[in-house]
Amino acid sequence: RNNYEDILASAIQEAGGKAYTIDFESGHIAKAPAVNCVMPVKEEPRLLPRYTETVQTQVPAQKRIHNGINPRHTFENFVVGEENRYAHAAAMTAAGTPGAYNPLYIYGGTGLGKTHLLQAVANETLNRNPNAQIEYVTCEEFLNCYVDSLQQRKHSEFRNRFRTADVLLVDDVHQLANKAQLQEEFFNTFNTLFHKNSQIILTSDKQPSEIAGLEKRLVTRFESGVAVEITAPSFETRLAILKMKQESHLVKFGDDILNFIASNVRSSIRILEGALIRLVAYSSVTRDRAVTLKTAEQL
């Protein structure tokens, strides 16, 4: 509702020829297919839908493409400022020389670009080595995969998936807190990858020592590499982000409007982008290509 309602309303109006009211419902929970969590094993051939067979013939069996990696999250479109320069440089080093910073631990508030950097490493690694085994998961996804593997009695496949990775990227690792069994599994996975010099990159909203409920042995391992902080972007960085982001939209705004947004949205890059998208959606819906500063202030 906060980030996409305007865009949805605009698209629906354009497709349907009139404005519609959007109602949001909760309670519809979709369980991810087990194949996303457990590496496939050799089984007897199964009858699959035609479109599935077509896709499988196009992708080599040994190459795994993770749907969670956004190809648009690259180093080239990451705006570098004083508040994230060290984290950006460390991530580029990790992508170019895996194992040089191991683990690389990036921490900071929500919406500051940690996930962008994490996925930029994945994309850069795949550009350099298309056959690299990249495992990118949020900590919640790691937990779900672990639970699924236990329920399906495929724990060895779960371990093989994560412990043979060339690069392991885990988002929001602070969610390991107070989950003793999951921490045990992650500890062993971490050690295996560390000793084979596979690159490990973790993100969190806190420093390792500040995560309550995280075992000391994990804290020391997370702190044994390079820990870098990303802080809230400065006005100059926020303005540069807005100017870069609007290049992907047909609608362009004047410097007065971009300056206004950059001056008033300070806490999160995600909210900053949302403010820009709100103006783009308004312009698209109203066919107003000359949004004024007054309109921007009201929106």
N, C-alpha and C positions, 0 to 999 in steps of 0.2 A: 504493500500500500504506500509506503513512504517513498520508495525508489522508482517504482515502475507504473503506478496507476495512470499518470499523465501520458506515458508512452503507449500503454495499452488502450486508453481511451481514444488517443489520436489514431492509432492503427485500426481500431474497431470502427470508428466513425468513417475513416477513409474507405474501408472495405464494405461497410454496410450502408453508406450513404446518409446516415443520420447519427446523432449522438445517442449513446446508450449509457445507462447507469450500471456500474460494476459492483457486484456484491462479492464479498470475500467470505469463504467458509473454511472452518478449521475442522480437524478431526479425520482428515483423509490421509492416512499414513501409508506410504508405499515402501515396501521392503525391497532393498536392492537385491538383484539376482545373485545367487551364490557364486556364479562364475566371475563376478567382479572382485571377489574376496579370496578365492582359492585358485591357485594355478591349475589349469586343466591337466588331467592325467590320461594315459592311454586307456581308452575304453572301446567297447564294441561300437561300431558305427550306429548312429541314431538317425532317424528320419527327421530332418529339419525343414522349416519353411524355406521356400525357394530363395527369398531375398537373403536369408541367413547364409545359405550355401554360397550365394554369389559373393557376399562380403568376405567369407572365409577363403575363397579362392584367390582374392585380390591381395590378401595380407599374408606374408610368410608366417608359418606357425611359430617360428622362434622369435618373432618380433612382436612385442607387446606395446600397444599404444594406450596410454592411460587417458581416459576421457577427462580427468580432472585438470589436465595441463592445458591452459589457455594459450594458443599459439601467438596471441597478440601481446602477451606479457613477455617482453624482451628487454634487453639492456638498452637498445636503441630508443625505445619510447619511455624510458624511466627518467624522469626529470631529477637531476642531481642538484642538491643544495648543500649548504654547510651542515644541516641537521642529519643528512643521510649519506654524506660523501664517503665516510669510512666503511659503512655497511655495503655500499655499492662496490667499492674497490675490493673489499674482502670477498664478496660474492663472485665478482669477475675472476679473481684469482682462483677461487674454488672451482669454477667452471673450466678455467684454462689449465690448471694444475691440480687435479683431484688429489686430495689427501694432504695438500700443503697446509691448510687450516682444518684440523680435524679434532673435534667437531667444530663447525662454524655455528655459533649460537646468536641469532638476531632477536632482539627484544625491543619492545616499545608498545605504545598504546594502539588501540584498534584503528584501522583505516589509515595507516601511515605508510603502507607500501611493503610490508614484510612479505606478504604472499606474492606480490608482483616480483620481488627479488628472487624468491624461492623458485618460482616458475620460470623466471628468466634463466636461472642456472640450468634447469631442465631443458629448455629450448636451445640454449647455447651448447650444452653437452650433446644433444641429439644432432645439432648441426655439424659438430666436429666428428661425432661417431654415431651414425644412424643405428648401429647395432647395440649401442649401450643399453643396459637394462636399468631403467629409471623407475624407481618406486616413489611416487608422490602420494601422500595420504594426509588427511587431517588426523589428529589424535583420536577423534571420535570414530573415524573410518577404520583406523587400526584396531580399536576396541571391537567394533562390529565384526571385522574380519576374523579376529581372534575368537570371539564367541561363536561365530558361524562354523569355524573350523572344529571347535570342540563338539558342537552339536552334530556335525556331519561326520565326525571321527576322521577328519582330514588334517589333523594338526601338523603332520609331517610336511604336507604340501604348503601349509601356511608358513612354516619355518623355512622351507626351501625357497619360497617366493621372496621373502624379505632378507634372508641371510645370504642370498647369492647376488644381491643387487650390486651394481657398480656405483650407484648414487642413491642414497636414501634421503628423502625430503619429508619432514614431518612438521605440519603446521599445528600451532596451538598445543605445544607439548606440555603446557602447564595442566592440561586436563588429565594427565597421568596421576595427579594428586589423589591420595587416599584410595588408590586401586592397587592393592598389594600384589595380586596375581598378575595383573597386566604389567606392573613395574618389573616383576621378575622376568617376564617374557621379553620386555623391551631391553632390560639389562643384558640378557644373554644375546639378543640380536645385536645390540650396540657393540658388545665385545667382539663378536664374530666379525662384523664389518670393519671395526677399528683395526683388528690385527691383520686383516687382508688388505688394509689401506684403501678401502672403499670410502668415498666421500660421504660424510654425514652432515646434514644441515638441518637445524631445528629453529623454529620460531616460537616465541612466547610473549605474553604481555608483561612478564616479570623476569628479573634476574633469577638464575637457578636457586640461589640461597634464599630468595624471597617467596618461593613456592611452598606454602604450608602443605604438609602431607606427602612431600617427595622424599624418598629414602636418601640418606646421606651418600651412599655409594653412587647414586645417579647424579646427585648434586656435584660431587667431585669430578665425575666424568664429563658432565656438561661444562664445567669450569676449566677442564684441562686443555681445551683448545682456545679458540678466539671468540670472545663475546663482544658484540658490538650493539650499540643502542641507536635506535631511530627516534628522534624527538619530533614534536609538532613542527610543520613546515613554516618558514618565515613568510612574510608578505611577498617577497620577491619570488620565492619558490612557488607559492600558491598561484601567483599571477602567471608564471611560466607554465604551470600545469594547465591552467585554463586555456591559455593560448594554444598549447599543443593539442588539448582535447577537442577544441572547437574546429580544428582542421579536419576532423572526421565527420563533421556535420555540414550540410549545405547552408544552414543558417549561420551568419557571422554577426557578432556583436561588436559595438564600439569599445574603445579602451575605457570609457567612463563606466560602462556596465561591468566590464571585467574587473576593473579596479574596485568597484563597489562590492562585488561578490568576494573578491580576495580579501577585502578589508573586514568583512563581516562574518565570513565562515573560516574559522581558525583551527578547529579542533581535529578535523578528519579530512583526509583527501577524498574519501568515499562520499562524505556529505558535500564536499566542494563540487565534485563531479555531478552529484545529484541536483545541486542548485543550477548548474549549467544545463543539464538535461531538462529540468523543469521549464526553463526559458525556451529551449528548443522545442519542446512539446507544445508550449503555449503558442509559439510562432507558427508551428505547423497546423494546429487546430484552427486558429483564427485567421490564418493566411496573412498574418502581420509580419512582414519582412523587415520592419523598422521599429523594433521594440525600443521604447524609450526608457530612460533611467527611472522615471516615475513608475512605469509599469513593472520594471524589474524590482523596485523597492516594495511594491504592493505584493508581488508574487513571492 
